[in-house]
């Protein structure tokens, strides 16, 4: 709203200055040659021109400011993490600097929407991979527990075999010694 008031004031001021200068030029320079009725008519034309200029400036400033407000609304929505706001097509089709800003803002919002969708898809895929990895780790853990039990059984069997071999060795040694003793006799 502040910009609208400044635009209206600037245009009205310029038109008023032009009217006053024109009026003084005519009044001071040509007052000798112009009848009072013509001077009044000229004054009325100048005043009507000022009013018409102010009305035209007001209409154009309202349109300009309205388009600025639309762009501001989208930028505010984007700042609030709302990427669903759409700038109206007629604002995007305007061929001036504000139209350029509106198109750039709309393109930025669209790019951000696409990035968010891509990230969501990636995160969804990562969730699936994490679940699969967790299941595989659980499965591997179960298999390792089974292997551990089997390894313990094999180890126990090997220890029993080693003990039996030791006994056999002792018995063999004893038989060998007995055999040597008998042979020496």
Secondary structure, DSSP 8 states (H G I E B T S, - for coil): -HHHHHHHHHHHHHHHHHHHHHHHIIIIIHTTTS-HHHHHHHHHHHHHHHHHHHHHHHHHHHHHHHHHHHHHHHHHHHHTT-------HHHHT--SHHHHHHHHHHHHHHHHHHHHHHHHHHHHHHHHHHHHHHHHHHHHHHHHHHHHHHHHHHHHHHHHHHHHHHHHHHHHHHHHHHHHHHHH-
